[in-house]
Amino acid sequence: MRIVLSRKGFDSGNGGVASPILPDGRLVPLPIPATADPHTYDEVRVNGVALGPLVEDLTRGGIQRTHRCHFDPDLDARSVRRLPGWRPALGQINAAQGHLTSRAIGKGDLFLFFGWFRRVERINAQWRYIREAPDLHVIYGWMQVGEVISLANEPRPSLRLAAHADHPHVTARSGLSNTLYIARDRLRLSGIRRAGGGLFERITTARVLTDADQSKRSIWRLPAWFHPDNGTTMSYHSKRSRWTSDGDSCLLACAARGQEFVISPPSLEVATSWLETIFD
């Protein structure tokens, strides 16, 4: 089993602000703006929260609730009305999909989705960022692959895609590399009982990648087994200068570019031990 740390949601180039951590600790990953995708922000709820008011307040009106969003990965069964047979899904295309293909990511591999988050508060009926709150990279969701569908080769109509007819990569169906990853029904990982994909509701220490002692969200603290000297490979992070050993953990200067970081751990046992803390 490979683990893919998948960077998704608002960033400095798409959306321009951090996704919010609500006062009760709920994580609300904001999907990036789009022009022709099926859903508007006002139509989508994430972790039980309507996105329309959040994006308008946090972008100071730069993004309106009526604007369309690229709702991908699609992990929350409660977000919009679902068709029978729906499961969590991720679409990918172009260079990022080529990266996954070259590493043969497929059935049984595990995506962990992370993004840029910051704590918010509600003042005078409006959401705003807490001034002193740090910028963080946080893991907010997961998906274990159950099926991989090449959308360019899939016939129209397709029974396999009926439940995902409103997914933006299905509605677009453009590009030879356009691919849809669909979750398993249940997560198959020793000691962890979960659905095959979903959202983590709240922030926990284990889900924060950013080191607490750093001012940059791109400096991560990870278990020691992540360090390449311990047998792990992580795409986009082969340079030893990115890594610093620190006792039972290590520090990583995370690459600024790249969506999909593919990790091959030295053993399933050490990876599962780390995953258990994230899913706890």
MILUM-646201 format. One record per residue: residue number from 1; residue in one letter; x, z, y of N, C-alpha, C in turn. Coordinates in pm, 1 decimal. Atoms other than C-alpha are relative to their C-alpha. Layout:
    n  res       npx       npz       npy      capx      capz      capy       cpx       cpz       cpy
  NUM    a         X         Z         Y         X         Z         Y         X         Z         Y
...
This chain:
    n  res       npx       npz       npy      capx      capz      capy       cpx       cpz       cpy
    1    m      83.6       0.0    -120.2       0.0       0.0       0.0      86.6       0.0     124.6
    2    r     -61.6       0.8    -131.4     125.2     -98.1     345.0     -94.0      62.4     101.3
    3    i      76.8     -55.8    -110.9      10.3      77.1     662.1      25.7     -88.3     121.6
    4    v     -12.7      80.4    -121.2     -57.6    -128.8     975.2     -45.7      83.7     117.9
    5    l      37.7     -63.3    -126.4     -47.2      53.6    1306.8     -39.6    -112.2      95.1
    6    s      58.4     114.0     -70.5    -274.4    -179.4    1503.6     -40.6      42.1     140.2
    7    r      25.6     -35.0    -139.9    -275.4    -163.5    1884.5    -123.3     -76.1      49.5
    8    k     124.4      64.1     -42.1    -626.5    -230.4    2017.2     -60.1      75.4     119.2
    9    g      71.1     -62.7    -111.1    -850.7    -159.5    2318.1      67.2     -22.8     134.4
   10    f     -49.8      14.5    -136.2    -786.6    -132.4    2691.0     150.5      25.7       6.7
   11    d    -139.7     -24.1     -31.6    -427.5    -164.9    2808.5      24.9     -45.4     143.2
   12    s     -29.4      32.4    -140.0    -247.3    -242.2    3133.9     -34.6    -144.0      35.1
   13    g      31.4     139.2     -26.0    -314.2    -614.5    3095.0    -144.3     -37.6     -24.4
   14    n     139.1      28.0      34.8    -668.7    -603.0    2955.6     -83.4     125.6      22.9
   15    g      76.4    -119.1     -37.4    -899.0    -354.9    3124.1      67.4      77.0     110.4
   16    g     -79.8     -58.8    -106.0    -619.1    -200.8    3328.0       3.0     150.7       7.4
   17    v       3.8    -145.6      -1.3    -700.2     164.0    3254.6      -3.5      49.4    -144.5
   18    a       1.0     -60.5     133.4    -689.1     404.0    2959.8    -142.3      17.1     -51.4
   19    s     125.8     -41.9      61.1    -971.6     460.6    2715.4     -14.4     150.9      17.5
   20    p      19.6    -141.4     -32.7   -1129.0     802.8    2775.7      -0.7      93.3    -120.2
   21    i      21.1    -115.8      86.9   -1098.6    1131.6    2592.1     -98.4      89.4      74.0
   22    l     103.8     -75.1     -69.0   -1420.4    1311.7    2681.1      29.8     150.3      -1.9
   23    p     -26.3    -144.9      -4.8   -1431.0    1684.9    2769.0     -17.8      70.2    -134.1
   24    d      17.2     -61.8     131.6   -1552.5    1765.3    2414.7      98.7     -52.8    -103.2
   25    g    -103.2      51.1      89.3   -1253.0    1580.4    2266.5     -32.2    -131.8     -66.2
   26    r      35.9     127.4      62.8   -1441.6    1266.7    2162.9      86.4    -113.4      53.7
   27    l     -76.3     119.2     -33.5   -1237.9     947.2    2157.9     -97.6    -117.2      16.3
   28    v      87.3     114.8     -24.5   -1410.7     643.7    2310.6      88.3    -121.9      28.9
   29    p     -82.0     118.9     -22.5   -1193.0     333.7    2258.1     -80.9    -110.7      65.4
   30    l      71.1     102.9     -75.1   -1294.1      67.5    2509.3      47.9    -137.8     -44.0
   31    p     -39.2     136.3      36.1   -1298.0    -293.5    2382.7      34.8     -80.5     125.0
   32    i     -47.5      74.8    -115.9   -1119.2    -540.2    2609.3    -107.3     -96.4      50.7
   33    p      98.0      94.5     -54.6   -1317.7    -769.4    2842.3      10.3    -136.4     -68.2
   34    a       6.9     135.4      54.3   -1425.8   -1112.7    2717.2     -96.3     -79.7      86.1
   35    t      88.2      82.6     -81.7   -1612.2   -1405.0    2865.9    -118.7     -56.2     -77.4
   36    a     105.8      68.6      75.1   -1817.9   -1555.4    2584.5     -37.7      72.2    -129.2
   37    d      29.6     -72.1     123.2   -1839.3   -1287.5    2314.2    -144.5      49.9      -0.9
   38    p     143.8     -26.2      12.1   -2181.2   -1174.2    2184.3     -53.2     119.4      79.2
   39    h      55.4    -124.9     -53.0   -2211.8    -820.2    2327.2      52.6      32.7     139.0
   40    t     -42.4     -57.1    -127.1   -2204.1    -669.6    2675.9      32.4     147.7     -21.1
   41    y     -32.0    -142.6       9.0   -2068.1    -321.4    2743.3    -126.8      84.3      -6.5
   42    d     123.3     -78.3      -4.6   -2420.1    -202.5    2809.8     -73.8      -0.5    -134.4
   43    e      66.2       9.3     129.9   -2526.2    -302.1    2456.0      69.2      81.9    -107.7
   44    v     -84.1     -61.3     103.1   -2255.2    -104.7    2276.8      13.8     150.5      22.8
   45    r     -29.9    -143.0      -1.2   -2221.1     263.4    2191.8     117.0      24.9     -95.1
   46    v    -114.9     -34.4      82.7   -1898.2     410.9    2052.0       7.7     151.3     -12.2
   47    n       3.0    -145.0      24.0   -1890.1     756.1    1893.4    -118.2      65.5      71.8
   48    g     122.0     -51.9     -59.6   -2243.0     800.1    2029.3      -8.0      -9.8     150.4
   49    v      -6.8       5.8    -146.3   -2147.0     718.1    2388.8     -23.2    -142.8      46.9
   50    a      25.1     131.0     -58.6   -2285.6     425.8    2591.5     120.9     -42.4      83.1
   51    l    -121.4      45.7     -67.4   -1995.8     215.0    2720.0     -22.9     -45.4     143.3
   52    g      24.6      56.5    -132.6   -2163.9      64.8    3027.5      38.7      91.6     114.8
   53    p     -35.1     -89.7    -110.9   -2145.5     368.3    3261.2     147.7      37.5       1.1
   54    l    -141.5     -37.8       7.2   -1796.4     458.4    3138.0      89.1    -106.5      62.5
   55    v     -89.7     103.6     -50.8   -1635.6     122.0    3211.5     -20.3     -21.3     149.7
   56    e      22.6      16.8    -143.8   -1801.3      92.8    3552.3      68.4     110.8      79.5
   57    d     -59.3    -112.1     -73.2   -1688.6     440.5    3659.6     152.5      -3.4      -6.5
   58    l    -145.1     -13.1      17.7   -1335.6     430.8    3514.9      76.9    -117.4      58.4
   59    t     -65.7     114.2     -64.7   -1257.6      82.1    3648.5     -42.0     -13.5     145.8
   60    r      48.3      -0.3    -138.4   -1426.2     166.9    3982.7     -74.0    -130.1      32.4
   61    g      81.7     118.7     -20.1   -1661.8    -124.5    3938.5      69.6    -130.2     -29.5
   62    g     -73.3     122.4      30.6   -1391.1    -371.7    3844.1     -57.2     -71.4    -121.3
   63    i      68.6      54.7     116.5   -1565.1    -419.7    3509.4    -141.5      55.4       1.1
   64    q     140.0     -37.9      -7.0   -1945.2    -414.6    3513.9     -57.8      18.5    -139.8
   65    r      65.9     -23.8     128.7   -2172.9    -291.2    3236.9     -60.5    -127.7     -57.6
   66    t      57.6     125.9      46.1   -2318.6    -641.9    3217.2     105.6     -99.9     -46.7
   67    h    -106.9      88.4      46.1   -1978.2    -797.9    3143.2       9.2       3.5    -152.2
   68    r     -13.6       7.3     145.3   -1909.6    -910.2    2788.4     132.2      61.3     -44.3
   69    c    -119.2     -66.2      52.6   -1657.0    -734.8    2567.1      35.4     -56.1    -137.9
   70    h     -49.5      44.8     130.4   -1443.5    -829.0    2268.1      -7.7     119.8     -94.9
   71    f      27.8    -118.2      81.5   -1594.5    -574.1    2029.0      63.9     -15.6    -138.8
   72    d     -80.2      20.3     119.5   -1318.5    -584.5    1768.4     126.0      86.2      12.6
   73    p      68.6     -19.8     128.6   -1226.9    -393.8    1556.8    -138.6      61.9      17.8
   74    d     138.1     -48.5       0.8   -1590.0    -316.5    1481.5     -10.9     102.4    -113.0
   75    l     -18.3    -105.7      98.8   -1581.3      20.3    1305.5    -116.2      97.2     -12.2
   76    d     102.1    -103.9      -9.4   -1887.0     225.4    1402.3    -137.1     -59.2     -33.2
   77    a     129.1      54.9      44.2   -2212.8     156.1    1215.0    -110.0      23.1     102.4
   78    r     104.0     -34.9     -97.8   -2409.6     312.2    1502.9      11.5     -75.5     132.0
   79    s     -29.1      59.7    -130.5   -2266.2      94.1    1780.0    -107.3     -96.3      47.1
   80    v     104.4      98.4     -30.6   -2520.4    -189.2    1769.2     -90.3     -11.1    -122.0
   81    r      88.7      21.0     114.7   -2807.3    -296.4    1544.9      75.1     -77.5    -108.6
   82    r     -74.9      58.7     110.8   -2669.9    -385.7    1200.3     -90.5     -75.3     -96.0
   83    l      68.4      72.7     105.5   -2768.9    -635.2     935.2      36.0      60.7    -134.5
   84    p     -29.7     -56.5     132.4   -2788.5    -532.9     567.7     134.8     -50.4     -53.3
   85    g    -129.1      35.2      57.5   -2448.5    -526.4     401.2     116.4       9.4      95.9
   86    w    -110.0     -10.9     -96.8   -2248.5    -462.7     719.9     104.8     100.3     -45.9
   87    r    -112.3     -91.5      19.2   -1906.1    -304.5     678.3      95.9     -14.6     118.4
   88    p     -98.3      12.8    -107.9   -1630.2    -231.8     930.7      86.0    -124.6     -19.0
   89    a     -73.9     125.4       7.8   -1429.9    -543.5    1014.9      94.4     -14.7     118.9
   90    l    -100.0      33.0    -101.8   -1130.3    -668.2    1212.2      26.1    -149.4      -6.1
   91    g     -40.6     139.3      -7.4   -1061.0   -1021.9    1329.6     137.7     -13.0      61.5
   92    q    -131.5      24.4     -59.5    -717.9   -1161.2    1406.4      28.1    -150.1      -1.8
   93    i     -25.7     143.4     -18.1    -576.0   -1498.4    1513.4     139.4     -18.8      58.9
   94    n    -123.2      44.6     -64.2    -264.2   -1684.8    1627.4     121.6      81.2     -46.3
   95    a    -127.6     -61.4      38.5      73.9   -1504.4    1636.7     -19.4     131.1     -73.8
   96    a      22.6    -129.0      65.5     -64.7   -1163.0    1541.5     -45.5     -20.0    -144.4
   97    q      42.4      28.9     136.6    -239.5   -1311.8    1237.2     115.8     -56.8     -81.8
   98    g    -118.3      50.2      69.2      77.2   -1501.2    1148.3      90.5     112.2     -45.1
   99    h     -81.3    -115.9      35.6     259.3   -1168.3    1151.0     -56.5      71.0    -122.7
  100    l      63.9     -63.2     116.1       6.9   -1017.7     907.2      13.3     -87.0    -124.2
  101    t     -11.1      91.6     113.7      14.1   -1326.2     686.5     141.1       0.5     -57.7
  102    s    -138.0       5.0      47.5     393.2   -1330.6     667.9      38.1     124.3     -78.6
  103    r     -25.4    -124.4      72.9     383.0    -973.7     538.0    -105.1      25.2    -107.5
  104    a      97.4      -0.9     110.4     101.0   -1050.4     292.0     -94.9     118.9       6.8
  105    i      96.5    -108.7     -14.1    -137.2    -789.2     434.9    -133.2     -43.6     -61.6
  106    g     121.8      37.1      70.1    -444.8    -787.6     214.6     -67.2     119.2     -63.9
  107    k      83.3    -100.1      64.8    -667.1    -592.9     -20.5      79.7     126.1     -33.0
  108    g     -62.9    -129.1      26.7    -578.8    -223.2     -37.0      87.6      51.4     111.2
  109    d     -82.8     -45.2    -111.4    -362.5    -214.3     276.2     -86.8      70.5     104.7
  110    l      73.7     -89.8     -89.2    -460.0      34.2     545.6      37.0     -24.5     145.0
  111    f     -17.3       7.5    -144.1    -505.6     -33.9     917.0     -29.8     136.3      61.6
  112    l      26.2    -113.2     -87.8    -473.0     260.9    1154.3       1.0     -53.3     142.4
  113    f      12.9      55.9    -134.0    -595.9     163.2    1499.9      36.9     105.2     104.3
  114    f     -38.2     -92.7    -106.9    -434.0     319.4    1804.8     -14.2     -70.3     134.1
  115    g      11.4      55.6    -134.0    -466.2     274.1    2179.0      43.6      99.0     105.0
  116    w     -37.6     -80.2    -117.0    -397.6     412.3    2524.7    -120.6      84.5      41.4
  117    f     108.1     -93.6     -32.8    -606.0     722.0    2601.4      45.3      99.7     106.6
  118    r     -24.3    -103.4    -100.8    -636.8     978.2    2879.1    -127.2      81.7      15.9
  119    r     115.9     -87.7     -15.1    -865.4    1276.0    2938.0     -74.1     -28.7     129.9
  120    v      85.4      23.4    -116.5   -1158.9    1237.2    3176.4     -89.5     121.6      23.2
  121    e      97.4    -102.5     -34.8   -1406.4    1463.9    3352.4    -114.1     -67.0      76.7
  122    r     115.9      55.4     -70.8   -1747.5    1411.8    3509.6     -22.2      81.1     126.6
  123    i      14.1     -63.4    -130.9   -1768.9    1490.9    3881.3    -101.3     -79.2      81.8
  124    n     103.6      64.9     -80.9   -2076.1    1419.1    4097.4     -61.9    -119.7     -72.5
  125    a      68.6      99.4      83.9   -2236.8    1223.2    3812.9      82.7    -125.7     -26.0
  126    q     -86.6     113.4      29.3   -1933.5     994.5    3776.6     118.8      44.7     -84.0
  127    w    -117.9     -26.1      81.2   -1655.3     975.1    3520.3     126.9     -33.9      77.9
  128    r    -129.0      28.6     -61.0   -1297.3     998.5    3645.2     109.5      62.3     -86.2
  129    y    -112.5     -54.3      75.1    -953.3    1062.7    3498.5      44.7     132.2      61.6
  130    i     -58.0    -125.4     -48.0    -813.1    1413.7    3522.8     140.4     -30.0      51.6
  131    r    -122.2      43.7     -67.7    -523.5    1375.1    3764.6     126.2      35.0     -78.5
  132    e    -122.8     -43.1      66.5    -267.6    1574.2    3566.8       2.7     -33.5    -149.0
  133    a       6.2      31.5     143.0    -376.3    1445.4    3225.2     102.0    -107.4     -36.8
  134    p    -101.8      98.9      38.3     -97.4    1259.5    3041.8     -61.5    -124.1     -64.4
  135    d      34.3     121.8      72.8    -118.9     903.9    2910.9      51.0      14.3    -142.8
  136    l     -32.2     -21.6     140.3    -121.9     907.9    2531.5     -31.9    -123.0     -83.9
  137    h      38.2      90.1     107.9    -112.2     671.9    2237.2     -62.5      85.1    -110.0
  138    v      76.3     -80.8      94.3    -374.1     803.7    1995.0     -58.7     -90.2    -108.5
  139    i      66.3      69.5     110.7    -491.8     690.2    1650.7    -148.8      33.6       5.7
  140    y     142.9     -25.9     -17.9    -868.9     647.0    1680.2     -87.5     -54.0    -112.9
  141    g      83.2      54.6     106.2    -984.4     464.2    1367.4      83.3     -51.9    -115.6
  142    w     -68.0      48.2     120.3    -900.4     324.4    1025.7     -84.8    -105.9     -68.9
  143    m      70.3      95.0      84.8    -989.9      46.2     786.8      90.1     -39.7    -116.1
  144    q     -73.4      47.0     117.4    -873.1     -17.4     431.1     -60.2    -133.2     -42.9
  145    v      45.8     136.4      22.4    -893.7    -386.2     349.8     -62.6     -13.9    -138.4
  146    g      65.9      31.4     125.7   -1143.4    -489.3      84.9     -10.0    -148.1     -25.0
  147    e      15.9     144.3      10.7   -1169.5    -861.3     158.3      63.2     -66.2     121.7
  148    v     -59.9      78.8    -107.5    -981.9   -1120.1     364.9     -62.3    -138.8      -4.0
  149    i      68.9     128.6      -5.5   -1170.6   -1431.8     478.6      64.4     -88.6     106.0
  150    s     -48.4     100.5     -93.7   -1009.9   -1736.7     637.1    -120.9     -69.8      61.1
  151    l     122.4      49.9     -62.6   -1279.4   -1829.6     887.7       3.0    -151.7      19.7
  152    a      -9.3     144.2     -16.7   -1148.4   -2181.1     939.9     -44.0     -73.8    -126.5
  153    n      33.6      62.8     128.0   -1210.1   -2252.8     570.3    -135.5      43.5     -54.0
  154    e     128.0     -51.6      48.4   -1540.4   -2066.7     538.0    -113.3     -93.5      41.8
  155    p     108.6      91.6     -35.1   -1849.7   -2290.5     521.4    -103.0      66.5      91.2
  156    r     113.0     -46.5     -81.7   -2141.8   -2258.2     763.3    -129.0     -53.4     -62.2
  157    p      -4.5    -146.9      -6.6   -2366.2   -2083.0     683.6      71.4      56.9    -121.9
  158    s     -72.7     -65.3     108.5   -2185.3   -1833.4     462.8     -66.8     132.3     -33.1
  159    l      59.6    -126.7      41.5   -2346.1   -1555.4     262.1      96.6     115.1      21.3
  160    r     -98.6    -106.9     -16.4   -2020.5   -1358.9     283.5       5.5      49.7     144.4
  161    l      -9.0     -35.7    -141.6   -2046.9   -1356.9     663.8    -134.3      37.6      61.5
  162    a     134.0     -22.5     -54.7   -2421.2   -1298.4     700.4     -10.9     133.3      72.3
  163    a       9.8    -133.2     -60.3   -2381.9    -926.5     777.4      87.9      15.0     123.0
  164    h     -93.5      -7.2    -113.0   -2110.4   -1002.1    1036.8     -20.3    -118.5      94.6
  165    a      29.4     120.4     -78.3   -2284.1   -1288.2    1216.2      29.5      17.1     148.4
  166    d     -24.6     -20.9    -142.1   -2230.3   -1124.3    1557.1     142.8      46.1      29.3
  167    h    -139.5     -35.8     -26.2   -1860.5   -1045.6    1511.9      64.3    -110.8      83.3
  168    p     -52.8     104.4     -89.1   -1665.7   -1226.0    1788.3      88.2    -102.9     -68.5
  169    h     -82.4      98.7      69.8   -1423.3   -1390.3    1544.9     -83.3     -89.6     -89.7
  170    v      90.9      83.2      78.3   -1716.9   -1517.7    1340.2     -75.8     -95.7      90.9
  171    t      74.6      87.2     -91.2   -1912.3   -1653.2    1637.5      90.0    -107.5      58.8
  172    a     -92.3      98.8     -56.5   -1602.0   -1827.3    1775.3      40.3    -103.5    -104.7
  173    r     -41.3      86.3     111.2   -1476.9   -1969.4    1443.0     100.4    -107.2      44.7
  174    s     -95.4      98.1     -50.9   -1195.8   -2143.5    1635.0     140.7      36.7     -44.0
  175    g    -138.7     -22.3      36.4    -834.7   -2185.1    1530.8      19.6       6.9    -149.7
  176    l     -25.9       4.4     143.6    -687.0   -2251.4    1188.8      39.0     135.7     -56.1
  177    s     -45.7    -130.3      47.9    -546.1   -1897.4    1169.6    -107.1     107.9       8.3
  178    n     104.2    -100.5     -22.2    -872.9   -1718.4    1256.9     -41.3      64.6    -132.3
  179    t      16.6     -72.9     126.1    -917.1   -1448.4     991.1     -81.7     126.2      23.2
  180    l      78.9    -122.3      -4.9   -1162.1   -1166.5     921.5      39.2      90.0    -115.1
  181    y     -29.2    -104.1      98.7   -1060.5    -847.4     740.5    -122.2      91.2      -7.4
  182    i     118.8     -82.1      19.7   -1355.9    -655.8     592.4      37.4     122.0     -84.8
  183    a     -36.6    -125.5      63.6   -1335.6    -293.6     481.2     -57.5      13.1    -140.8
  184    r      57.1     -46.3     126.0   -1384.0    -153.1     134.8    -118.9      90.9      29.0
  185    d     110.8     -93.7     -14.9   -1698.0      50.4      77.3      50.8     142.3      18.4
  186    r     -56.6    -134.8      -6.0   -1491.2     365.3      20.2     151.8      -7.8       6.2
  187    l    -144.6      -9.8      -7.5   -1135.4     461.0     104.5      55.7      41.4    -136.1
  188    r     -63.3     -31.2     127.2    -919.0     461.2    -207.5     139.5      52.6      27.0
  189    l    -124.9     -67.3     -30.9    -648.8     711.4    -128.6     -10.8     142.2     -52.0
  190    s       6.0    -128.8      68.4    -571.3    1021.5    -330.2     -21.2     115.6      97.4
  191    g      24.5    -121.2     -76.7    -717.8    1339.8    -183.6     -78.7     -20.2     127.6
  192    i      71.3      26.8    -124.4    -900.2    1167.8     104.5    -132.4     -67.5     -33.2
  193    r     133.1      53.3      26.8   -1276.0    1109.7      82.2     -61.8     -47.6     130.9
  194    r      55.0      60.1    -121.8   -1397.1     872.6     353.0     -59.2    -136.4     -33.5
  195    a      42.8     138.9       9.7   -1574.4     544.1     404.4     122.4     -90.0      11.9
  196    g    -112.1      92.3      -4.5   -1356.1     235.3     386.0      51.1     -29.0     139.8
  197    g     -42.4      17.0    -138.0   -1343.2     216.4     764.6     -87.0      81.8      91.2
  198    g      79.0     -77.9     -93.3   -1458.7     410.5    1066.5      81.8      49.4     117.1
  199    l     -62.2     -59.1    -117.5   -1379.6     598.8    1385.6      25.6     148.0     -23.0
  200    f     -21.6    -144.4      -8.6   -1218.9     938.8    1417.9     -75.9      48.9     123.1
  201    e      87.0     -40.7    -110.0   -1461.8    1132.0    1632.9      76.8      64.4     113.5
  202    r     -66.5     -77.8    -103.9   -1223.2    1361.7    1817.4     151.2      -5.9     -11.8
  203    i    -144.9      -5.8      -2.5    -862.2    1392.1    1917.8      47.4     124.9     -74.1
  204    t     -70.0    -113.1      60.3    -636.7    1616.9    1708.5     149.0     -21.6      22.9
  205    t    -144.6      11.8     -19.3    -265.3    1688.5    1732.6      59.6    -106.0     -91.0
  206    a     -55.7      94.2      96.6    -195.8    1482.2    1420.1     -30.2    -145.1      36.4
  207    r      37.7     137.1     -36.3    -369.5    1175.6    1569.6      70.6     -49.9     125.1
  208    v     -74.8      38.8    -119.1    -151.4    1174.7    1882.0     138.4     -48.4     -42.4
  209    l    -131.7      55.7      30.5     151.4     947.4    1844.0     102.7      40.6     104.7
  210    t     -91.5     -31.3    -109.6     306.1    1026.4    2184.2      58.5     139.9     -14.6
  211    d     -65.9    -130.4       6.1     561.9    1306.4    2181.2     -42.9      85.4     118.6
  212    a      52.5     -89.6    -104.2     432.6    1606.8    2377.1     101.8      29.1     109.1
  213    d    -103.6     -31.0     -97.5     766.6    1650.5    2555.1      42.6    -120.6      82.9
  214    q     -39.6     122.7     -68.4     781.4    1292.9    2687.5    -100.8     -37.3     108.3
  215    s      87.8      46.0    -107.2     641.5    1144.8    3008.1     -53.3    -140.3     -26.6
  216    k      44.7     134.7      33.2     605.1     795.5    2856.2     -82.1       2.2    -128.3
  217    r      83.6       2.5     119.2     324.4     729.6    2611.6      64.1     -78.3    -114.5
  218    s     -64.1      83.8     101.8     551.3     484.2    2426.8     109.5      72.2     -77.4
  219    i     -95.7     -78.2      78.5     784.6     759.6    2304.0     -78.7      82.5    -100.4
  220    w      79.2     -62.0     105.9     640.9     870.6    1971.1      81.6     100.7     -78.8
  221    r     -59.4     -90.9      98.7     711.7    1162.3    1740.8     -70.2     -22.3    -132.9
  222    l      51.3      34.2     131.7     668.9    1074.6    1373.9      70.5      82.9    -106.8
  223    p     -70.4     -67.9     109.2     751.4    1236.0    1037.8     135.6     -65.3     -26.5
  224    a    -137.2      48.2      19.9    1118.0    1200.7     940.5       6.9    -122.3     -89.8
  225    w      -8.0     111.9      93.5    1038.1     952.0     661.8     -20.7    -135.0      67.7
  226    f      13.9     125.7     -72.4     950.9     689.2     924.1     134.7     -60.2      38.1
  227    h    -130.4      49.0     -45.4    1317.7     663.6    1024.2      54.6     -99.9    -101.9
  228    p     -48.7     101.9      93.7    1471.6     347.9     874.9     111.5      47.9     -92.4
  229    d    -103.8     -53.7      88.0    1760.6     550.3     734.8     -58.0      66.3    -124.5
  230    n      66.1     -65.2     114.2    1504.4     710.7     499.2     -80.5     -97.4     -85.9
  231    g      58.9      99.1      88.8    1389.6     385.6     344.1    -125.1     -68.3      48.9
  232    t     120.4      61.8     -54.4    1096.8     290.0     568.2      36.1    -123.1      82.9
  233    t     -11.2     112.8     -93.1    1061.6     -49.9     733.2    -126.9      -5.2      84.4
  234    m     112.2      10.3     -93.8     839.9     -99.5    1038.7      24.2    -122.0      87.4
  235    s     -22.3     123.1     -74.4     799.3    -444.3    1189.5       0.3      26.7     150.1
  236    y     -24.9     -11.6    -143.0     902.1    -487.3    1554.6      90.8     117.6      35.7
  237    h     -76.6    -121.4     -29.3    1113.0    -171.5    1521.8     122.9      13.3     -90.4
  238    s    -115.8      -2.4      89.2    1417.7    -268.2    1316.5     127.3      49.3      68.4
  239    k    -120.8     -44.3     -71.1    1671.2    -179.6    1588.9      17.8     151.2     -13.4
  240    r     -27.4    -143.2      16.2    1833.3     155.9    1511.0      -1.6      74.0     133.1
  241    s      -3.7     -65.4    -131.0    1862.1     224.2    1884.7    -137.3      50.9      43.0
  242    r     134.4     -48.6     -31.4    1483.7     275.6    1895.7     -27.1     137.0     -61.9
  243    w      31.0    -116.6      81.5    1506.1     569.2    1654.0      98.2     113.7      25.6
  244    t     -82.9    -119.9     -13.0    1635.0     926.6    1693.8     -49.2     103.0     -99.8
  245    s      36.3    -105.6      95.4    1636.9    1178.9    1410.2      -8.3     133.7      71.3
  246    d      18.8    -130.3     -63.0    1513.6    1526.3    1503.4     -57.1      97.0    -102.3
  247    g      43.0     -95.5     102.4    1495.8    1765.5    1207.0     -98.6     -62.8     -96.3
  248    d     100.6      51.2      93.1    1178.3    1715.4    1005.4     -88.8    -106.4      62.9
  249    s      72.7     109.1     -65.9    1058.9    1446.4    1249.4     101.2     -96.2      60.4
  250    c     -87.2      93.3     -70.1    1196.6    1154.2    1444.3     -73.8     -53.4     121.7
  251    l      55.9      59.3    -120.3    1143.8     991.2    1782.4      15.3    -150.9      -7.5
  252    l      -0.6     145.4      -2.9    1059.5     624.6    1827.3     -36.6     -48.8     139.0
  253    a      35.5      70.8    -122.9    1068.7     414.7    2143.5     -81.4    -121.5     -42.1
  254    c      90.7     102.6      51.6     764.8     203.2    2059.0      13.7    -130.3      78.0
  255    a     -10.2     131.3     -62.0     783.9    -169.7    2126.5    -117.1     -23.2      95.4
  256    a     104.4      27.4     -98.6     593.5    -278.8    2435.9     -86.3    -118.0     -41.9
  257    r      73.9     117.8      45.2     489.2    -605.5    2269.1     -33.5      11.8    -147.8
  258    g      39.6      -1.1     140.5     314.3    -666.3    1941.7    -127.6      78.4     -20.4
  259    q     125.4     -67.5      31.6     -30.8    -577.7    1810.8       3.1      70.1    -134.5
  260    e       7.6     -47.2     137.6      33.8    -519.6    1442.0     137.9      43.4     -48.3
  261    f    -126.3     -54.0      47.8     317.5    -291.6    1329.5     -15.8      34.4    -147.9
  262    v      17.2     -14.7     144.1     347.8    -320.3     950.8     105.5      94.9     -54.6
  263    i     -87.6    -105.2      51.0     494.3     -14.2     777.5       0.5      -3.9    -152.3
  264    s     -16.4     -14.8     145.2     631.0      -8.7     424.1      69.4     132.3     -24.1
  265    p     -59.3    -133.2      17.8     685.1     360.9     340.7      86.8       5.0    -125.5
  266    p     -85.5     -11.8     118.4     948.0     475.6      89.0     -77.0      34.4    -126.4
  267    s      85.4     -30.2     115.3     670.6     605.7    -136.3    -142.1      26.0      48.5
  268    l     139.2     -26.2     -34.6     294.4     639.5    -143.4     -22.4     148.8      23.9
  269    e      18.7    -145.4     -10.1     328.9    1017.5    -179.3      29.1      50.3     141.0
  270    v     -33.5     -50.0    -133.9     504.9    1074.0     154.3     -98.8     -54.0     103.0
  271    a      97.6      57.3     -92.9     265.6     839.3     331.6    -133.1      73.4      -9.0
  272    t     127.9     -69.0      18.6     -39.3    1012.1     181.9       1.3     137.7      63.1
  273    s     -11.7    -132.7     -60.7      86.0    1350.9     295.8     -22.3      -7.7     150.8
  274    w      20.5      18.7    -144.0      98.7    1222.7     655.7    -143.6     -40.8      29.6
  275    l     137.8      46.9     -21.0    -236.6    1044.7     627.2    -101.7     112.4     -14.1
  276    e      92.2    -112.3      18.0    -404.9    1362.3     504.7     -14.0      80.7     129.1
  277    t       7.2     -74.8    -127.1    -316.8    1533.4     836.1     -82.4     -76.5     102.0
  278    i      74.6      81.1     -95.1    -467.8    1243.8    1030.7    -149.4       1.1     -33.4
  279    f     140.5       4.1      41.8    -789.5    1234.6     826.1     -63.5     138.2      -4.6
  280    d      52.9    -136.3      11.6    -827.8    1613.8     818.3     -96.0      28.6     115.6
